[in-house]
């Protein structure tokens, strides 16, 4: 039998990261010295991509 490996997930230490406020309800943490504007634009690009449909839905056939 194979032994199941335990997944070890180490939570990042946010005290060593810089906080970027996206809007009053959303904050993200990035590496110290990284560009906050770049982080904001990447965040919004990902959020915009979530809402888009990659394939257009099929139109119903009218008879």
Secondary structure, DSSP 8 states (H G I E B T S, - for coil): -------------GGGEEEEEEETTEEEEEETTS-HHHHHHHHHHHHHHHHS-SS--------
